[in-house]
Amino acid sequence: MLTTSLKILMLSALAATVAHAQEAADPAPATHDIVQAGETAPTFFLRQATGESFFLTKIVGPRAKEAVRKPIVLSYFATWCIPCKKEIPQLEILQKKYPGVGIYLIDVNEPPDLLAAYIEEYEIGLKVLMDRYGKVATKYGVVNEQGVGNLPTLFIIDEDGTIILSHVGYKEGDEKEYDEILLGLTTH
């Protein structure tokens, strides 16, 4: 027979699990300022998961060479994020539809070996940038100084470096809005 204290411990664990699941389903609003549409995208440098360097200023903004300037999508994610796993395949479809747009995933606060295993397991074909310590995510307001935030968070940036869309979270159908914006950015 279970003792009363063991029953209480089991019920407490169950309640904590349910509460955690609810928080994951309905994340608390961010307690920091996410960069918004109309603002200039903060510049940054990160390493790609492949080891190559990525400089935002080489692709968008006034310092980018005309031949390589293009609109981009930045989607901040983590391997544990369930909505991120749903958004990534939709971004891969958009990458195929809009080859002239750079679509990048930015992994936040995770070790490279965990990220590499995730990329392999889920056969991710998009370029993945590593924000190992969350510095760029903090700069964009995706996470606060303590590394707390909401994922995924997606930004669409035009070739001039202006943020066109700042979007927190993912639900089925969000990709339709992304598609409309990318269509507008690629048909001048």
N, C-alpha and C positions, 0 to 999 in steps of 0.2 A: 504494500500500500504506500502511496505517496504521502510524505509528511506535509503538514500545512506549509512549512517554510519552503519546501521544494515546489509546491503548487504555486505559491506566491511568486517565487523566482521565475517559474515557467511563464506565468501570466504576464509578469513584468517584461520578460524578454519578447513575448508575443506582441504586447502593446508597443514596445519600442520599435519592433520591426514594422508594424502597421504604420506607426507615425513616420518612420523613415521613408517608407514607400509613398506615403501621402506627400511628404515634402518633395520627393523626387518627381512625382507627377505634377505637382503645383508648386514650382520653385517660388521662394519669396522674392519680392521685387528687389532689384539691384539697389544697393545702398551707395552707389557711385555714379558718376556722370559718364555715360557712354557718348562717344562722339556722334554727332547727328548729321543728317542730310543737310547739305549746304556748306558744311565745314570742309576745310582742307584736310586731307588724310595725313595724319602724323607719319613722318618718314621713319624708316627702320631698316635694319640689316638683320637677317637670320640665315642660318644654315638650313639647307634642304635635307631631308632624310637621306638623300643620296650623297650628301657631303658637299654639294655645290653651294656657292654663295648666292644669296638673293638680296638685292638692293631695290627697294620700292622705287627710288628716284631714277632707276634705269628704265622703268616701264611707264610710269605716269608722272605728270607734272612738267614744269618748264625745263628741268635739266635732262629729261629723257630725250634721246635722239628720235627725230621724227619717224625714222624707219622702224623703230621698235615700240613706239608709244601705242598703247592699247588699253581699253577698259579692262578692269580686273574685278574678281570676286575674291574676298577673303572670308573664309568661314572658320571661326575658332571652335575647336572641339577637344574632346578627351576620349580616350579609349573606353572609359566606363559610362559614357553618356549615351543613353538609349535613344533620345530624339536625334542625336548626331548620327547614329547608325541608320536611321531612317532618311535623313537628309542627304547623306553622302551619295547614295545611288542616284538621287535626283540631280545632284550637281554633276555627276559623271555624264548623265544624259544631256544636260545643258552644255557641257564641254564639247561633246560630239556635235551638237547642233550649232554651236558658236565657236568654231576653232580659232577665230580671231580675238577671242576673249581669254585672258589668263584666269583660270579658276584654281585657287590655292586653298588647301586646308592648313590651318595653323594649330598644331598640337600644343596644348597648354600644360605646363608643370609636370611633365612625365619623362621618365628616363628613356634614352634612345633605344635600348633593347626591347622594352615593352612596346614602344611605337613600331619598331621593325617587325615584331611578331604580329602586331595588329594589322599592319599594311599587308603582310603576307597572307594571314588568315582570311582577311576580307577582300583580297585581290584588288586593292585600291590602285586605280590608274591615274588619279590626279596627283599633281605635285604637292608634296607635304613639307611644310616648314616646321622647324622645331623651336618653340619658345620655351625652352627648358625651365627657365626660372620665372616665367610669366611677365617679364619686363615689357614686352610689346603689348600683351593683353592688358596690362595696367595702363599703358600709354593710351590705348584705345577706349579705356573705361570698361572693358569686358570683365575684368576682375579688379578687386580693390587691392590695397597694399598687403592684405593678409592672404591674398590668393582666392578670395571668395567671389563668385559671380555666377552668371547664368550662361549655360551652353546648350545648344550652339548659339553663337552670335555671328551674324553675317553682315558684311559690308559690300556694297557694290560701289566701285569708284570709277569715275570716267577718266579718259586719257589725260585730262588736265590736272588730275589729282583731287577732284572734288568728290566728296561722298554724296552719292545719289540716293542710297538706301542704307539705313541702319536698322537691322531687324534682330530681335532677341527671341530665341526659341525656334521650334519647328513643329508645324502640324501639316498633315497631308493637305496639299493644295497651295501651300506657300510658294512652291516652285512655279506656279502660274504667274504670280506677281514678278518673280525673278525673270521669267521668260519674257514678259512684256517689256520690262526695263531693258534687258539685254538686246531685244529686238530694236528698241528705240536708239540704243547707243551704237548699234552696228549698221544701221541704215541711215546714213547721213544724207 
